[in-house]
Each structure stands twice: as structure tokens, then as C-alpha cells.
Amino acid sequence: MTALAAFEAVTGASGVAPQIEAMLPIGVRPRQLKVRTLLAGMCLAQADHRPAHLTRIHQALIALSEEEKQRLGVTAAWKNGPHLLTYRQTERTFGLVATALGNDEPGGLPAPALQTACDDLLEASVPEQFKHASASVAVDWTDLASFSRPPPARGGDCADPEASWGHRKNNLLRSENELFFGYYFSAGIMMPEENGPPLPELARRMTLSSCRHDPVRAFAPVLTAMPDQGVPLGDILADSGYSYRDPAVWAIPLRAAGAQLVQDLHPHDLFRINFLSALFVF
């Protein structure tokens, strides 16, 4: 199976393309670039390790074979002859999709429609033989720098109004960190059950949140929505960055959704336990 065929299989199984198409305005002339083709181009550009630029998506689409371009509408029959998709058409369709799936005002969190589309695409990427092989998920977040330069030091706008300043360790000492401008990227990766057979570590859920938002609070609703989407929750493996969060926004809703938390102790909690153990010894 070619990369394009694999991407089309995932996007087709997810059902997100027709759902998004139904959200877009209908113009006088039909759009040449359909949502399913745009999604395929986005996947092709990323799989080829290209930057996530619209120009790279356009380049990936027009580099397809003639048969593929005709099938996907990259080459369309116009009254003056065949017409090859232009960058402006790519920008137009992407802009419509971004508007339909985005928030009315920049808030630093994905709109429900965007998060649902991402959930459906990820779930469709899990092969059928592994969908119910494990209910255990390992979660963590990492830093993701914005494409934009930060706003001026004296204040003002920048090209990415939803990004914000955050802290990252970046392999520094425990007591050190550094600032970065961008987002927190959270992901839940499928893990084998305890004493179960090995499984591929496939991404099950993910989300992106501005650094002005707590990544744990941002990711918890994505995980608790999984049972209603037909994916039961089992063990949730997390490090100490999750264990000391407010139980009302992490532990309690996850346990209510059927999850079992397997978490590292926060260093402060670990100190208290060691201190009490020493007292009992003496």
C-alpha cells in the first residue's frame, strides 16, 4: 500500500471529510480542492518531513501521478482544458476549513469541532486488530514552539495570537528551565496491558493548548470523552507532573470515566513518605 492509499484509508474511515465539507459555505462555482484531498496533502507533506506550510502541501499534491491528480481533483476539466490546482485554491480551501473548525475568538484551546475531528482521525489510524487490544494509555506533554516570533517586549500583536510563553526543561537540571513561545502538545499513547502481549505504541489521543493553559486540564476532557466514543479507559500511566494536580480536574473525572491511575509520586510527596518511613523505623 502506498503512503497516499494509507492516508486515504484513514481519512475515509474517520468520516471527517464529508462532515467538514457540510460545514463549509457553498459558492457559485464548486471548489476544485475538496477537504479529503486537502487532508491527503497535509499527510503527504508531513510524511515527507516537509514543514507544515501550505506551499509544501500544494507541492505534494501537484507532484502526484496524473491518474492520482485526476482522481483527487488536483487536475480538473475546465472549459478551456485541464486546470492544475493553484496555491491560491489550496489557501482558499484551507482557510474555509480553519474558519469552520476554529473558535470565534482566539483562546488557546481547540474548538470542540476541531478536537472531535482530530479524535476521529487518530482513532481511524489504529488498525482494527489493535483497537481493543489494550485500554492502557501513557500520557505526557511536551513543548512545541510557535512558527511566529514572540510579541514585542513593549507589547503589541504577533503573527500567532494564540501562542504564549511557557517553560520547558529541555534536558536541563531538575531546578532549571527555559522560556519558549508556543504551545503544550499532549498525547496519549496506547500501551500493552500488564503481563499482556507487546503492542505497537500508537497515538490514541492528542491535543494542543496554549501555554497560558494548564496542559493537564486541557487534556483531561479529551481522555474522559473516550468511553462515549467507544474506547474504554484502563490504566492511565503518567509521571509526577500529573500526580499533584487538583483532583477535581484530573483524578476524579478520569476515575469516574473508568480509568485507573498509575502515576509517579510528586517529589514533594515522595519526600513526605520517606520522612514518615524514617520516623516509623526509629
C-alpha positions as CSV (number, residue, x, y, z in Angstrom):
1,M,0.0,0.0,0.0
2,T,1.3,3.4,-1.0
3,A,1.5,6.3,1.5
4,L,-1.3,8.1,-0.3
5,A,-3.5,5.0,-0.2
6,A,-2.9,4.6,3.5
7,F,-3.7,8.2,4.2
8,E,-6.9,8.0,2.2
9,A,-7.9,4.8,4.0
10,V,-7.5,6.6,7.4
11,T,-9.3,9.8,6.4
12,G,-12.0,7.8,4.7
13,A,-12.6,5.6,7.7
14,S,-12.7,8.6,10.0
15,G,-15.6,10.2,8.1
16,V,-14.3,13.7,8.9
17,A,-14.0,14.9,5.3
18,P,-17.8,14.8,4.5
19,Q,-18.6,16.2,7.9
20,I,-16.2,19.2,7.3
21,E,-17.5,19.7,3.7
22,A,-21.0,20.0,5.1
23,M,-19.8,22.9,7.4
24,L,-18.3,24.9,4.5
25,P,-20.1,27.6,2.6
26,I,-21.3,26.8,-0.9
27,G,-20.1,29.2,-3.6
28,V,-21.3,29.9,-7.1
29,R,-18.6,27.7,-8.6
30,P,-17.7,24.4,-7.0
31,R,-14.3,24.3,-5.3
32,Q,-11.7,22.3,-7.1
33,L,-9.9,21.3,-3.9
34,K,-12.0,19.1,-1.7
35,V,-11.4,18.5,2.0
36,R,-10.4,14.9,1.5
37,T,-7.7,15.9,-0.9
38,L,-6.5,18.7,1.4
39,L,-6.2,16.2,4.3
40,A,-4.3,13.8,2.0
41,G,-1.9,16.6,1.0
42,M,-1.4,17.6,4.6
43,C,-0.5,14.0,5.5
44,L,1.8,13.6,2.5
45,A,3.7,16.8,3.4
46,Q,4.3,15.7,6.9
47,A,5.2,12.1,6.0
48,D,7.9,13.6,3.6
49,H,9.3,15.5,6.6
50,R,8.3,18.8,5.0
51,P,7.5,21.8,7.1
52,A,3.8,22.2,7.7
53,H,3.5,25.1,5.2
54,L,0.6,25.4,2.7
55,T,3.2,25.8,-0.1
56,R,4.5,22.3,0.8
57,I,1.0,20.8,0.8
58,H,0.4,22.3,-2.7
59,Q,3.7,20.9,-3.9
60,A,2.9,17.5,-2.5
61,L,-0.4,17.4,-4.4
62,I,0.8,18.6,-7.7
63,A,3.7,16.1,-7.5
64,L,1.3,13.1,-7.6
65,S,0.9,11.0,-10.7
66,E,-1.5,12.1,-13.4
67,E,-4.1,9.4,-12.5
68,E,-4.0,10.4,-8.9
69,K,-4.3,14.1,-9.6
70,Q,-7.3,13.5,-11.8
71,R,-9.0,11.2,-9.2
72,L,-8.4,13.6,-6.4
73,G,-9.4,16.7,-8.4
74,V,-5.9,18.2,-8.4
75,T,-6.3,18.4,-12.1
76,A,-9.8,19.3,-13.2
77,A,-11.5,19.6,-16.5
78,W,-12.3,23.3,-17.2
79,K,-13.9,24.8,-20.3
80,N,-10.5,25.8,-21.6
81,G,-8.9,22.5,-20.8
82,P,-7.3,20.7,-17.9
83,H,-6.6,23.0,-14.9
84,L,-3.9,22.2,-12.3
85,L,-4.6,23.2,-8.7
86,T,-3.1,26.5,-7.8
87,Y,-1.7,27.6,-4.4
88,R,-4.4,30.2,-4.1
89,Q,-7.0,27.5,-4.4
90,T,-5.2,25.5,-1.7
91,E,-5.1,28.5,0.6
92,R,-8.8,29.2,0.0
93,T,-9.9,25.7,1.0
94,F,-7.6,25.6,4.0
95,G,-8.9,29.0,5.1
96,L,-12.5,27.8,4.9
97,V,-11.7,24.6,6.9
98,A,-9.8,26.6,9.6
99,T,-12.7,29.0,10.0
100,A,-15.3,26.2,10.2
101,L,-13.3,24.2,12.8
102,G,-11.9,27.2,14.7
103,N,-13.1,29.3,17.6
104,D,-14.7,32.6,17.0
105,E,-12.1,34.3,19.2
106,P,-8.5,33.0,19.8
107,G,-8.5,31.3,23.2
108,G,-5.6,28.9,23.1
109,L,-7.6,25.7,23.1
110,P,-9.1,23.8,20.1
111,A,-12.7,24.2,19.4
112,P,-14.9,21.2,20.0
113,A,-15.4,20.5,16.3
114,L,-11.6,20.6,15.7
115,Q,-10.9,18.3,18.7
116,T,-13.6,15.9,17.5
117,A,-12.1,15.7,14.0
118,C,-8.6,15.1,15.4
119,D,-10.0,12.3,17.7
120,D,-11.8,10.6,14.8
121,L,-8.7,10.8,12.6
122,L,-6.4,9.3,15.3
123,E,-8.9,6.6,16.1
124,A,-9.2,5.7,12.4
125,S,-5.4,5.3,12.2
126,V,-5.4,2.5,14.8
127,P,-5.5,-0.9,12.9
128,E,-8.7,-2.9,13.6
129,Q,-6.7,-5.7,15.2
130,F,-5.4,-3.3,17.9
131,K,-8.5,-1.2,18.6
132,H,-9.5,-3.4,21.6
133,A,-6.1,-5.0,22.3
134,S,-5.4,-2.7,25.3
135,A,-7.2,0.0,27.3
136,S,-4.0,1.3,28.8
137,V,-2.7,4.7,27.8
138,A,0.5,6.6,28.7
139,V,0.1,10.3,28.7
140,D,2.6,13.2,28.7
141,W,3.1,16.7,27.3
142,T,5.9,18.4,25.5
143,D,6.8,21.9,24.3
144,L,6.0,22.9,20.8
145,A,7.4,26.3,19.6
146,S,5.2,28.5,17.5
147,F,6.1,29.4,14.0
148,S,5.8,33.1,15.0
149,R,8.2,35.4,16.6
150,P,7.1,36.4,20.1
151,P,5.3,39.8,20.5
152,P,7.4,42.9,21.0
153,A,8.8,43.4,24.5
154,R,6.8,46.6,24.9
155,G,3.6,44.9,23.9
156,G,1.7,44.5,20.7
157,D,0.5,41.9,18.3
158,C,2.3,39.0,16.7
159,A,1.5,36.5,13.9
160,D,0.3,33.8,16.3
161,P,-2.1,35.4,18.8
162,E,-3.0,32.1,20.5
163,A,0.6,31.2,21.4
164,S,2.0,32.1,24.8
165,W,5.2,32.0,26.9
166,G,5.8,28.7,28.6
167,H,8.6,26.8,30.5
168,R,10.4,23.7,29.3
169,K,13.1,21.5,30.8
170,N,14.9,20.7,27.6
171,N,17.3,18.2,29.3
172,L,18.3,20.8,31.9
173,L,19.0,20.2,35.5
174,R,16.0,19.5,37.8
175,S,15.9,23.0,39.2
176,E,16.4,24.7,35.8
177,N,14.1,25.5,32.9
178,E,13.9,27.9,30.0
179,L,11.2,30.0,28.4
180,F,9.8,29.3,25.0
181,F,6.9,30.8,23.0
182,G,4.3,28.4,21.7
183,Y,2.1,25.6,22.9
184,Y,2.0,22.4,25.1
185,F,1.4,19.3,23.0
186,S,-0.3,16.5,24.9
187,A,-0.6,12.9,23.7
188,G,-2.0,9.6,24.9
189,I,-0.1,6.6,23.6
190,M,-1.5,3.1,23.6
191,M,0.5,0.7,25.9
192,P,0.3,-3.0,26.5
193,E,-1.7,-4.3,29.5
194,E,0.2,-5.5,32.5
195,N,1.5,-9.0,31.7
196,G,-0.1,-8.7,28.3
197,P,1.4,-9.2,24.8
198,P,3.5,-6.5,23.3
199,L,1.7,-3.9,21.2
200,P,2.7,-1.1,18.9
201,E,2.7,2.2,20.7
202,L,0.1,4.0,18.7
203,A,-1.2,7.5,19.3
204,R,-4.7,7.3,20.6
205,R,-5.5,10.9,21.5
206,M,-3.7,14.2,21.4
207,T,-4.4,17.9,21.8
208,L,-2.6,21.2,21.6
209,S,-3.1,24.0,24.1
210,S,-1.5,27.5,24.5
211,C,1.0,27.7,27.3
212,R,-1.4,30.0,29.2
213,H,-3.5,26.9,29.8
214,D,-2.5,24.0,32.1
215,P,-1.8,21.1,29.8
216,V,-3.3,18.6,32.3
217,R,-6.6,20.5,32.5
218,A,-6.6,20.8,28.7
219,F,-6.1,17.1,28.1
220,A,-8.3,15.6,30.8
221,P,-11.6,16.2,28.8
222,V,-10.1,14.6,25.7
223,L,-9.4,11.4,27.7
224,T,-12.7,11.3,29.6
225,A,-14.6,11.6,26.3
226,M,-13.1,8.3,25.0
227,P,-15.7,5.9,26.6
228,D,-18.5,7.8,24.9
229,Q,-16.6,7.4,21.6
230,G,-16.5,3.6,22.1
231,V,-12.9,3.4,23.5
232,P,-12.9,2.2,27.2
233,L,-10.3,3.6,29.6
234,G,-8.0,1.3,31.6
235,D,-4.7,2.2,33.2
236,I,-3.6,5.8,32.7
237,L,0.2,6.0,33.1
238,A,1.6,9.4,34.0
239,D,4.6,11.0,35.6
240,S,4.8,13.2,38.6
241,G,3.7,16.2,36.6
242,Y,0.1,14.8,36.8
243,S,0.0,13.4,40.3
244,Y,-0.1,16.7,42.2
245,R,-2.7,18.3,40.0
246,D,-6.1,19.4,41.5
247,P,-8.0,16.1,41.8
248,A,-11.2,17.8,40.6
249,V,-9.7,18.4,37.2
250,W,-7.7,15.2,36.7
251,A,-8.0,12.2,39.1
252,I,-11.7,12.4,39.9
253,P,-13.1,12.8,36.3
254,L,-10.8,10.1,35.0
255,R,-11.8,7.6,37.7
256,A,-15.4,8.5,37.0
257,A,-14.8,7.6,33.4
258,G,-13.5,4.2,34.4
259,A,-9.7,4.8,34.4
260,Q,-7.2,3.5,36.9
261,L,-4.4,6.0,37.6
262,V,-0.8,4.7,37.6
263,Q,1.3,7.7,38.4
264,D,4.7,8.6,39.8
265,L,4.7,10.4,43.1
266,H,5.5,14.1,43.0
267,P,8.9,14.7,44.6
268,H,7.2,16.6,47.5
269,D,5.0,13.6,48.2
270,L,8.0,11.2,47.9
271,F,9.9,13.2,50.5
272,R,6.9,13.1,52.9
273,I,6.6,9.3,52.5
274,N,10.3,8.8,53.0
275,F,10.3,11.1,56.1
276,L,7.4,9.2,57.7
277,S,9.0,5.9,56.9
278,A,12.2,7.0,58.7
279,L,10.1,8.1,61.7
280,F,8.5,4.6,61.9
281,V,11.9,3.0,61.6
282,F,13.2,4.9,64.5
